[in-house]
Amino acid sequence: MVVVQNPGSILPLKSQGVKYALIGPLANITDPFLGDYRPAACPNTSQPAPQSTSCLPTLVELFAAKGLDVAFTSGCADPPCSSAPDLASVSSAMAGADVVVLVIGEKVTDHDSGGNTGGEGKDRDSIGLPGKQAELVAAALATKKPVVAVIISGGSVSVDSLKSASNAAVVYPGYGGETGQNAIVDVLFGDAPASGRLAHTVYPESWGNATLMADMSFQARPRCHLTLLVLPTEFLNHRCRVVRGEVTSTSYRL
Amino acid sequence: MTPLYEFGAGLSYTSFEMASTAATVALDASGAQVCVDVTNSGATASPVVITVFAVPNKLGAPPTIVPNRKLVAFDRTQLSPKEQTKVSIANARNCRHLLTIAYAGLVARCALI
């Protein structure tokens, strides 16, 4: 559980006298918190996968259990937000709130019921927020209200706009398992201290396009250091271009 | 490219002061030992995680990959408000050149003895 950004001490949140809007495709579901290769979390769960996580509380339920005034809308029809968000309902939920809590990131489960962007057999082609979730972030930041972005992911997910925002706290909780949602709420409200340290580096979204994933230094380099001979033609055409006999990198994606 | 958030980043709900001048480094058979005074200067009890990074010599030419810095040790200590402690981290191995101790932007650079 890592708090990487907290301007104006937005965190810890207050337990009284504040109206919250919980926004995002991961705010009211429990499935992703166990990640891939999960133990059985709930009694009478089916074996093998999919295993039920219905006995676990969602963040929306935990906020409500604290007696807080909470408005919720997922904003998206599916977890990665592959279609355009319902910004009208998002704006409506945020309008009456004092603080906006975004619960966004990627869905990783042991069974892909749709919407997984990580886990077995799944890879992202960008280190940015999957799908159109960035539109939820933009809508939240535009309110000028304090925003808490809880970015749940198994891999690095970067949001450039949050870093440059003066009204946004950013938390990377990872996949906390069966009590992961409780841990998030405990830290958000200061019932538990924030003390985690980031176990990976979060680069700007453009880093994913400027770095060759085959270069094990993982450094953004101005030149393509790969040897021409080992590159299949398609790979070469996709990633490098020959300029005056030199190989220089150009835009590319994995 | 400047990262959004670096490896090892992480904030607390209190503030800490680290006496960089008190940071000492000693080398023994098991590696380096690092000591530094840390104070909880805020109003909230909190653990503090002190990280020790080694900055390797830039030995070798490409394609040799040398990390800019490498986490060699860390220690986690609970501190009440105004409480001060001396964090000692032993067995900080593989310290060839320079040690950096960092917490939330606090940096102490210690030349290896």
Contacts between the chains, C-beta under 8 A, distances in Angstrom:
chain1	res1	chain2	res2	distance
A	2	B	9	7.1
A	2	B	10	4.6
A	3	B	10	6.5
A	3	B	11	4.6
A	3	B	12	7.7
A	4	B	5	4.4
A	4	B	9	5.1
A	4	B	10	6.5
A	4	B	11	6.7
A	5	B	5	7.4
A	5	B	11	7.4
A	6	B	11	5.4
A	11	B	13	7.1
A	12	B	13	5.8
A	158	B	4	5.5
A	159	B	4	8.0
A	160	B	4	7.0
A	163	B	4	4.7
A	163	B	5	7.7
A	170	B	5	7.8
A	172	B	5	8.0
A	190	B	13	5.8
A	190	B	44	7.6
A	193	B	12	6.6
A	193	B	13	6.2
A	193	B	44	7.3
A	193	B	45	7.2
A	193	B	46	4.3
A	193	B	47	5.9
A	194	B	10	7.4
A	194	B	11	6.2
A	194	B	12	5.4
A	194	B	13	5.5
A	194	B	46	7.5
A	195	B	10	7.0
A	195	B	12	5.8
A	195	B	46	6.1
A	195	B	47	4.2
A	195	B	48	7.1
A	195	B	49	6.1
A	195	B	76	7.3
A	196	B	10	5.2
A	197	B	8	5.2
A	197	B	9	6.8
A	197	B	10	4.0
A	197	B	49	5.2
A	197	B	51	6.8
A	197	B	74	7.7
A	198	B	5	5.7
A	198	B	6	7.1
A	198	B	7	5.9
A	198	B	8	6.2
A	198	B	9	4.5
A	198	B	10	5.7
A	199	B	7	7.1
A	200	B	7	6.1
A	201	B	3	4.9
A	201	B	5	7.2
A	201	B	6	5.6
A	201	B	7	4.5
A	202	B	3	6.1
A	202	B	4	4.6
A	202	B	5	4.3
A	203	B	1	6.2
A	203	B	3	5.2
A	203	B	4	6.4
A	204	B	1	6.6
A	204	B	2	7.6
A	204	B	3	7.6
A	204	B	4	5.8
A	206	B	1	7.6
A	207	B	1	5.3
A	210	B	1	6.6
A	216	B	65	6.4
A	217	B	65	4.6
A	220	B	1	4.3
A	225	B	62	7.3
A	225	B	63	7.1
